Amino acid sequence: MQTSANPSANDVFLNKSLDEKVHALDAKDRDQWQQPEKVLQVIGELRDKTVLDLGAGSGYFSLKLVYAGARVIAADIDPTLLQTIQQKARQQGIDQQKLEVRQVNESDAGLSEQEVDVILTVDTYHHFDNRIAYFSELKQGLKPDGKLVVVDYKKHADIKQGPDFHHRIAAKQVIDELTEAGYQTIRLHQDVLPKQYIIEAFKQKQQAGTEWMRQQWNKEYASKDYVFGTEPDPYFKQAIDGLTPGKLLLPGEGEGRNAVYAARSGWQVTAYDYSDSAKVKADALAEKHSVAVDYQVMDILTGDFKPEEYDMVAFMFVHFEDPGRQQLHHKLDMALKPGGVMLIQNFSTEHPQYNQAGPQQEKNLYSAGVIKRDFPGYRTHVLAAEKIVMQAGENGMGDSSVLRFIGYKPKRNVK
């Protein structure tokens, strides 16, 4: 599984016997915490695709990729591990055309130009020296619509399994390095696996289209449980408890916890989200509490809201990058009545200092400058980055930093 000559990261592993390596890589409990089916789900459709398993080790993922329909190049620096993969493939009757083994070195993965659709590297990224140069060069081996998928251990002190804490690389650093290496769109999946993050890095810029967003959030909300719980966000609750009920817009509402609370408090609620699964849960929660919520599945970046329709807009934990973010802010401003309340609560630019969960790239995070730019003339009631403890549902993430804004839209001058 190792492909670098960095002694600080590799000595412990490379000095083990082959039996010790295979025992560690194929541990009986690995399926439980590795959850390979979730990794494959993030990678996506693999039929007729060619995948480089970089740092393949004993073939834990290589064989699973073959069974998912891919043609696989299992690459590693250790020839004895590659022999182990070949032996497993023969035992399982896997054709050599479906699984090729390839010995590589610390400076060259041996890829031809545009040879593969996907490069997967699991628990290996932290072993590389000169990562920016290496992964920049590796990019040429991807087809134009190809992507790199990095799976590695979270830099959390409470995760005891895996490499020593000081050898681990935080997700934000990986994202920054891959950005510098020239990858155009990078997506972080922080909460899919219990011990590791997953990062997708695309060779070409990807559009965050409606279908992609719908698929991602349908996966997030697929369980029967409410991912973020059924109680309203505490800050949202505090804000609306002090206001006279009217018409409320909730774009990116998720499973309905805030919409239902507002409806129970007398508000006329319109909510939007990308996810059909979220709507099903929101509708069920509304029915449970005998309230009505106008919940619609829509791409909030491209869809439209009724102008000057709402007394309050609450936009929470939705993180786009500009120019889409600025355009959406403009639409939310246009939807709010003059004198109406705009509430925004999103992760701040300080958030990565506290937590590796949630968005990590500055372009997706919020600052006071973004609010002042996009909501000029608003009478500010609250505008501050605040450290909080996130405890919503099963995805409670601990210490976080959010940017909170409550402002009143300017009223028209009456002549």
C-alpha positions as CSV (number, residue, x, y, z in Angstrom):
1,M,0.0,0.0,0.0
2,Q,3.0,2.2,0.2
3,T,4.5,4.1,-2.8
4,S,7.1,6.5,-1.4
5,A,10.5,6.5,0.0
6,N,9.7,8.8,2.9
7,P,11.3,7.0,5.8
8,S,9.3,8.7,8.5
9,A,6.1,7.4,7.0
10,N,7.2,4.1,5.6
11,D,9.8,2.5,7.8
12,V,7.4,0.8,10.2
13,F,5.4,-0.8,7.4
14,L,8.1,-1.6,4.9
15,N,10.2,-3.3,7.6
16,K,7.5,-5.8,8.3
17,S,7.5,-9.3,6.8
18,L,5.1,-10.1,3.9
19,D,2.9,-12.1,6.3
20,E,2.7,-9.1,8.7
21,K,1.8,-6.7,5.9
22,V,-0.9,-8.9,4.4
23,H,-2.3,-9.6,7.9
24,A,-2.6,-5.8,8.5
25,L,-4.0,-5.0,5.1
26,D,-6.5,-7.8,5.1
27,A,-7.5,-7.6,8.7
28,K,-10.7,-9.5,9.6
29,D,-12.4,-6.4,10.9
30,R,-11.4,-4.1,8.0
31,D,-14.7,-4.3,6.1
32,Q,-16.5,-3.0,9.3
33,W,-14.6,0.3,9.5
34,Q,-13.4,0.6,5.9
35,Q,-16.9,0.2,4.5
36,P,-15.6,-0.3,1.0
37,E,-19.1,-0.2,-0.5
38,K,-19.3,3.5,0.5
39,V,-16.0,4.2,-1.2
40,L,-17.2,2.6,-4.4
41,Q,-20.5,4.5,-4.1
42,V,-18.5,7.8,-4.1
43,I,-16.4,6.7,-7.0
44,G,-19.5,6.0,-9.0
45,E,-20.2,3.8,-12.1
46,L,-17.2,1.6,-12.8
47,R,-18.4,-0.7,-15.7
48,D,-16.0,-0.4,-18.6
49,K,-13.8,2.1,-16.7
50,T,-10.1,1.7,-16.1
51,V,-8.9,2.4,-12.6
52,L,-5.4,2.8,-11.2
53,D,-5.3,1.5,-7.6
54,L,-2.2,3.4,-6.5
55,G,-0.6,1.8,-3.5
56,A,-2.7,-1.3,-4.0
57,G,-1.0,-3.3,-1.2
58,S,-2.5,-6.8,-1.0
59,G,-5.3,-5.9,-3.4
60,Y,-8.0,-5.2,-0.9
61,F,-9.6,-2.6,-3.2
62,S,-8.2,-3.9,-6.5
63,L,-10.3,-7.0,-6.4
64,K,-13.5,-5.1,-5.3
65,L,-13.0,-2.7,-8.2
66,V,-12.8,-5.7,-10.6
67,Y,-16.0,-7.1,-9.3
68,A,-17.6,-3.7,-9.7
69,G,-16.9,-3.9,-13.4
70,A,-13.7,-2.0,-13.8
71,R,-10.4,-2.9,-15.5
72,V,-7.8,-2.4,-12.8
73,I,-4.1,-1.6,-12.7
74,A,-2.9,-2.5,-9.2
75,A,0.2,-0.5,-8.6
76,D,2.6,-0.7,-5.7
77,I,6.3,-0.2,-4.9
78,D,6.5,-3.6,-3.2
79,P,6.9,-6.5,-5.6
80,T,6.0,-9.1,-3.0
81,L,2.6,-7.5,-2.4
82,L,2.0,-7.5,-6.2
83,Q,2.7,-11.2,-6.3
84,T,0.1,-11.6,-3.5
85,I,-2.4,-9.8,-5.7
86,Q,-1.6,-12.0,-8.6
87,Q,-2.0,-15.1,-6.5
88,K,-5.4,-13.9,-5.2
89,A,-6.5,-13.2,-8.8
90,R,-5.6,-16.7,-10.0
91,Q,-7.4,-18.3,-7.0
92,Q,-10.5,-16.3,-7.8
93,G,-10.4,-16.9,-11.6
94,I,-9.9,-13.2,-12.5
95,D,-8.7,-12.7,-16.1
96,Q,-5.4,-10.9,-16.5
97,Q,-7.0,-8.5,-18.9
98,K,-9.2,-7.3,-16.0
99,L,-6.5,-7.0,-13.4
100,E,-2.9,-6.0,-14.3
101,V,-0.2,-5.5,-11.7
102,R,2.4,-2.8,-12.1
103,Q,5.4,-2.0,-10.0
104,V,6.0,1.7,-9.6
105,N,8.5,3.9,-7.8
106,E,8.3,7.0,-5.7
107,S,8.6,9.4,-8.5
108,D,6.6,7.7,-11.4
109,A,3.3,5.8,-11.4
110,G,4.1,4.6,-14.9
111,L,0.9,5.8,-16.5
112,S,0.6,6.6,-20.2
113,E,-1.2,9.8,-21.2
114,Q,-5.0,9.6,-20.6
115,E,-4.7,5.9,-19.7
116,V,-7.2,5.7,-16.8
117,D,-10.6,7.1,-15.8
118,V,-10.0,7.0,-12.1
119,I,-7.0,6.9,-9.8
120,L,-7.8,5.6,-6.3
121,T,-5.2,5.9,-3.5
122,V,-6.2,4.6,-0.1
123,D,-4.2,5.3,3.0
124,T,-1.2,6.2,0.8
125,Y,-1.3,9.9,0.2
126,H,0.5,10.7,3.5
127,H,3.5,8.6,2.4
128,F,4.4,10.7,-0.6
129,D,7.2,13.2,-0.8
130,N,6.9,16.2,-3.1
131,R,3.1,15.6,-3.3
132,I,2.2,18.6,-5.4
133,A,4.7,17.8,-8.2
134,Y,3.9,14.1,-8.1
135,F,0.1,14.5,-8.3
136,S,0.4,17.2,-10.9
137,E,2.4,14.8,-13.1
138,L,0.0,12.0,-12.3
139,K,-2.9,14.1,-13.7
140,Q,-1.7,13.5,-17.3
141,G,-2.6,9.9,-16.9
142,L,-6.2,10.7,-16.4
143,K,-8.7,10.9,-19.2
144,P,-10.2,14.4,-19.7
145,D,-13.3,13.6,-17.5
146,G,-11.2,11.6,-15.1
147,K,-10.7,12.0,-11.3
148,L,-8.4,11.2,-8.5
149,V,-10.0,9.7,-5.3
150,V,-8.0,10.1,-2.1
151,V,-9.0,8.1,1.0
152,D,-6.9,8.7,4.1
153,Y,-7.1,9.0,7.8
154,K,-8.7,12.0,9.5
155,K,-6.3,14.0,11.6
156,H,-8.4,13.4,14.8
157,A,-6.5,12.5,18.0
158,D,-9.4,10.3,19.1
159,I,-8.9,7.9,16.1
160,K,-6.3,5.5,17.3
161,Q,-6.2,3.2,14.3
162,G,-3.9,4.1,11.3
163,P,-0.7,6.0,11.0
164,D,0.8,8.0,13.9
165,F,-1.0,11.3,14.4
166,H,2.0,13.4,13.2
167,H,2.1,11.4,9.9
168,R,-1.5,12.1,9.0
169,I,-2.4,15.0,6.7
170,A,-5.6,17.0,7.3
171,A,-8.2,17.1,4.6
172,K,-7.8,20.8,4.1
173,Q,-4.0,20.4,3.4
174,V,-4.8,17.7,0.8
175,I,-7.3,20.0,-0.9
176,D,-4.9,22.9,-0.9
177,E,-2.1,20.7,-2.4
178,L,-4.3,19.2,-5.1
179,T,-5.6,22.6,-6.0
180,E,-2.0,23.8,-6.4
181,A,-1.3,20.6,-8.4
182,G,-3.9,21.8,-10.9
183,Y,-7.0,19.8,-10.2
184,Q,-10.0,21.9,-11.2
185,T,-12.9,20.8,-8.9
186,I,-12.4,19.2,-5.5
187,R,-15.1,17.6,-3.4
188,L,-14.7,16.6,0.2
189,H,-16.7,13.7,1.8
190,Q,-15.8,14.1,5.4
191,D,-18.5,12.1,7.1
192,V,-19.0,9.1,4.8
193,L,-16.5,6.9,6.6
194,P,-15.9,6.8,10.4
195,K,-12.1,7.0,10.4
196,Q,-11.2,8.5,6.9
197,Y,-12.1,11.3,4.6
198,I,-12.7,10.9,0.9
199,I,-11.6,13.5,-1.6
200,E,-12.5,13.6,-5.2
201,A,-10.2,15.7,-7.4
202,F,-11.2,16.2,-11.0
203,K,-8.9,16.9,-13.9
204,Q,-11.4,19.3,-15.5
205,K,-13.9,21.7,-13.8
206,Q,-17.2,20.0,-12.9
207,Q,-20.5,21.7,-12.8
208,A,-22.5,21.3,-9.6
209,G,-25.6,20.5,-11.5
210,T,-29.0,19.6,-10.3
211,E,-28.7,15.9,-10.9
212,W,-25.3,15.6,-9.1
213,M,-26.6,17.6,-6.1
214,R,-29.8,15.5,-6.0
215,Q,-27.8,12.3,-6.0
216,Q,-25.4,13.4,-3.3
217,W,-28.1,14.6,-0.9
218,N,-30.3,11.6,-1.6
219,K,-27.4,9.5,-0.4
220,E,-27.0,11.7,2.6
221,Y,-30.7,11.4,3.6
222,A,-31.2,7.8,2.6
223,S,-31.4,6.4,6.1
224,K,-34.7,6.1,8.0
225,D,-33.2,8.3,10.8
226,Y,-33.2,12.1,10.5
227,V,-29.5,12.9,9.9
228,F,-29.6,16.2,11.6
229,G,-32.4,15.4,14.1
230,T,-36.0,16.7,14.2
231,E,-35.4,19.6,16.6
232,P,-34.9,23.0,15.0
233,D,-31.5,24.7,14.8
234,P,-31.1,26.5,18.1
235,Y,-30.1,29.8,16.6
236,F,-32.9,29.7,14.1
237,K,-35.4,28.9,16.9
238,Q,-34.2,31.8,19.0
239,A,-34.5,34.2,16.1
240,I,-38.0,33.3,15.0
241,D,-39.4,33.0,18.5
242,G,-39.0,36.8,18.8
243,L,-40.7,37.6,15.6
244,T,-44.3,38.0,14.4
245,P,-45.2,35.1,12.2
246,G,-45.5,35.8,8.4
247,K,-44.2,34.2,5.2
248,L,-40.9,32.3,5.6
249,L,-38.6,31.1,2.8
250,L,-36.1,28.2,3.6
251,P,-33.9,27.4,0.7
252,G,-31.8,24.2,1.2
253,E,-34.0,23.0,4.1
254,G,-33.0,19.4,4.2
255,E,-35.3,17.1,6.3
256,G,-37.7,19.8,7.4
257,R,-36.8,20.3,11.1
258,N,-36.7,24.1,10.8
259,A,-39.7,24.3,8.4
260,V,-41.9,22.2,10.7
261,Y,-41.0,24.2,13.8
262,A,-41.8,27.4,12.0
263,A,-45.1,26.1,10.8
264,R,-46.0,25.0,14.3
265,S,-45.2,28.5,15.4
266,G,-47.6,30.0,13.0
267,W,-45.4,30.8,10.0
268,Q,-46.5,30.1,6.4
269,V,-43.5,28.2,5.2
270,T,-42.1,27.6,1.7
271,A,-39.0,25.3,1.6
272,Y,-36.7,24.0,-1.2
273,D,-34.1,21.3,-1.4
274,Y,-32.4,19.2,-4.1
275,S,-33.2,15.9,-2.4
276,D,-36.4,13.9,-3.0
277,S,-35.4,11.8,0.1
278,A,-35.3,15.0,2.2
279,K,-38.8,16.0,1.0
280,V,-40.2,12.6,2.0
281,K,-38.8,13.0,5.5
282,A,-40.0,16.6,5.7
283,D,-43.5,15.8,4.6
284,A,-43.6,12.9,7.2
285,L,-42.5,15.3,9.9
286,A,-45.0,17.9,9.0
287,E,-47.8,15.3,9.0
288,K,-46.7,14.0,12.4
289,H,-47.1,17.5,13.8
290,S,-50.3,18.3,11.8
291,V,-48.9,21.3,10.0
292,A,-48.6,22.3,6.3
293,V,-45.3,23.1,4.6
294,D,-45.0,24.0,0.9
295,Y,-41.9,21.9,0.2
296,Q,-40.5,21.7,-3.3
297,V,-37.6,19.9,-4.9
298,M,-35.7,22.4,-7.0
299,D,-32.2,23.6,-7.9
300,I,-31.9,26.8,-5.9
301,L,-29.1,28.1,-8.0
302,T,-31.1,28.0,-11.2
303,G,-34.7,28.2,-9.9
304,D,-36.6,31.4,-9.1
305,F,-38.4,32.7,-6.0
306,K,-41.4,35.0,-6.0
307,P,-40.2,38.6,-5.7
308,E,-40.9,40.5,-2.5
309,E,-43.0,37.6,-1.2
310,Y,-41.5,36.7,2.1
311,D,-41.3,38.4,5.5
312,M,-38.2,36.3,6.4
313,V,-35.6,34.3,4.6
314,A,-33.4,31.9,6.5
315,F,-30.4,30.5,4.6
316,M,-28.4,28.0,6.7
317,F,-25.5,25.6,6.0
318,V,-25.6,25.8,2.3
319,H,-22.2,26.5,0.7
320,F,-21.7,27.5,-2.9
321,E,-18.8,29.3,-4.4
322,D,-19.0,32.5,-6.4
323,P,-20.4,33.5,-8.9
324,G,-23.2,31.1,-8.0
325,R,-23.3,32.1,-4.4
326,Q,-23.5,35.9,-5.2
327,Q,-26.2,35.3,-7.7
328,L,-28.2,33.2,-5.2
329,H,-27.8,35.9,-2.6
330,H,-29.3,38.4,-5.0
331,K,-32.3,36.1,-5.6
332,L,-32.8,35.8,-1.9
333,D,-32.6,39.5,-1.5
334,M,-35.2,40.0,-4.3
335,A,-37.5,37.4,-2.6
336,L,-37.6,39.3,0.7
337,K,-40.1,42.1,1.3
338,P,-38.7,45.6,2.1
339,G,-38.3,45.7,5.9
340,G,-38.1,41.8,6.0
341,V,-35.5,39.8,8.0
342,M,-32.6,38.0,6.4
343,L,-31.0,35.3,8.5
344,I,-27.8,33.6,7.3
345,Q,-25.9,31.0,9.3
346,N,-23.1,29.2,7.4
347,F,-19.6,28.0,8.3
348,S,-17.1,30.8,8.5
349,T,-13.7,31.2,7.1
350,E,-12.4,30.4,10.6
351,H,-14.1,27.0,10.6
352,P,-11.2,24.9,9.4
353,Q,-9.2,26.0,12.4
354,Y,-11.6,24.1,14.6
355,N,-12.9,21.1,12.6
356,Q,-12.1,19.1,9.5
357,A,-15.8,18.2,9.0
358,G,-17.9,20.5,6.8
359,P,-16.6,22.7,3.9
360,Q,-12.9,23.5,4.1
361,Q,-12.1,25.7,1.1
362,E,-12.3,29.4,1.7
363,K,-14.3,30.0,-1.5
364,N,-17.2,28.1,0.0
365,L,-17.0,29.7,3.5
366,Y,-18.5,32.9,4.8
367,S,-17.0,36.2,6.1
368,A,-18.4,39.5,7.0
369,G,-17.0,40.9,3.8
370,V,-19.2,38.5,1.7
371,I,-22.3,39.6,3.6
372,K,-21.5,43.3,3.2
373,R,-20.8,42.8,-0.5
374,D,-24.1,41.0,-1.2
375,F,-26.5,42.7,1.2
376,P,-25.6,46.4,1.0
377,G,-27.9,48.8,2.8
378,Y,-29.3,46.2,5.2
379,R,-29.7,47.3,8.8
380,T,-27.5,44.9,10.7
381,H,-28.7,43.3,13.9
382,V,-26.1,40.6,14.1
383,L,-22.9,40.0,12.0
384,A,-20.2,37.9,13.6
385,A,-18.2,34.8,13.4
386,E,-18.9,32.7,16.4
387,K,-17.4,29.5,17.8
388,I,-20.2,27.0,18.6
389,V,-20.6,23.3,19.3
390,M,-22.5,21.5,16.6
391,Q,-24.8,18.8,18.0
392,A,-27.4,18.3,15.4
393,G,-28.6,14.7,15.1
394,E,-26.1,11.9,14.3
395,N,-23.8,14.3,12.4
396,G,-22.9,16.4,15.4
397,M,-19.4,17.5,14.7
398,G,-18.2,19.3,17.8
399,D,-16.4,22.7,17.8
400,S,-17.1,24.7,14.7
401,S,-17.1,28.3,13.6
402,V,-20.2,29.9,11.9
403,L,-20.9,33.3,10.4
404,R,-24.2,34.6,11.6
405,F,-26.0,37.5,10.0
406,I,-29.4,38.9,10.9
407,G,-30.3,42.0,8.9
408,Y,-33.3,44.0,7.9
409,K,-33.8,44.8,4.2
410,P,-34.1,48.5,3.5
411,K,-37.6,49.9,3.2
412,R,-38.6,51.9,0.2
413,N,-38.5,55.6,0.5
414,V,-42.0,57.0,0.4
415,K,-42.3,60.4,-1.4
